[in-house]
Amino acid sequence: MKTFIHTLLCSCLCVALFSCAEDRTYEYEEKTQHNHWMLDVMRDKYLWAEALADYEPSWKDFFSQPSDFMSALAKKGDNDKWSYVEVDTIEADSHQRGYYSHLDSYGFDFVLINDPTGMTTRSVARVLTVYPDSPAERAGLRRGDFICSFDGYKLSTKNISKLTKGEERKLELRTLAIEPIEGSLVWTDTVTLTLPQSEKVEDVAFPAHVVVGVEGVKVGYLMCTRLVEGNAEADSADKSYRNALDQIMSSMKNSQVEELVLDLRLCNYGDLSMVQRLGSSIVPRSLLGQTMLQTQWNEKNKASNIIVPYDASAVNLSLDRILVLTSAHTCGAAEWLIQALRHDMGEENVITIGAATPGQNVMTAPLSTMYHVTPYPSVAFVCLSDGTHDYGSILPDEPVDELSFLDLGQYGSVDEPLFRAAIERIFYVEEEVEDGDADDAEGDDADDAEGDEAGDAE
């Protein structure tokens, strides 16, 4: 019996030893190959590829998720917070704005706030943007609406995601007003709205544009949410947005627009070709053909460097100045456009209104796809015409917090807070300066007159 037990224990020990010595190299390679491949391509195309040349991640790093691995690589760049990665097995909008994703959405963005009346501790959602041809727009939801509950549930941070996508919802909307006697905020009318099931919503590049007459001056307004030539998801060769821009600018030129308000508060991505097209439609005619922007790739890929001139074939308004509406969403291509205009037209002629921008001075580009993974690393600096690229966040010349207003208005309406601020900047600031100049002139004239009288007396 003892011999049998001894033999059995030896056998078990041998099995355990052989199991520990099992070659699991294939399993390791299979689970880490996507990150090994990503490191290889980043060492070639990444803007700061030299920083990765001698960098050897630990074996644990190679087992991390692609997004986490990209973040670890990006830390080797010069404060690089722009590189990202897409995994085709995960439905995610890389350019999501707030609560809005065009991949699956009700089609509106909002902000969760405390009850503005201060009468309760409840939270409400204030609608910021309703996107065209979305379930939210078809339901009648409008910018500025207050959502107080859905399907009978109070809003909270725990369930707010249910307002982003999902099944049909019943929304309770309430109207906020100012009590006429005490001047306090109070809730008035309550309505119920049915929000259809979420769906894919196209992120239209130019959702609003208008020409308005203000004090005899034609003022154009154009909202741009992304600077791309067309809907690449539908057709990679689509140029519908580029054509739409040309048509809008032709209409504004025919209307003899004298001032332009460019609304970039929702524009968080795009490409150089559309930055070039839009910029070329704005600048004075004398700048056409001159350098607008240029790219600077790493030393290994410097053959990819390009110079982007102002395009003489664009519909040109030949404006001496422009007013730009900005926010924390104004990023990437929108910032390159603003920086180029400020550099070439003069900072005093490119007036920014709204909030500070993130400060992206690099462009990202998709590398080849393998293992269901597509890296979008920073590949080049986007430089101004003089070659500089050390610009950062764009601070507004006139800070405006739109959420501080009771009536948000609709995009393109002169009642909308940022557009109204731009109009006031065009007309009333100028009048104040002119009045000040006039007062100075009167003072100078009076001084001269007093001096002449004194001379005559002598």
Disulfide bonds with the S-S distance in Angstrom:
none
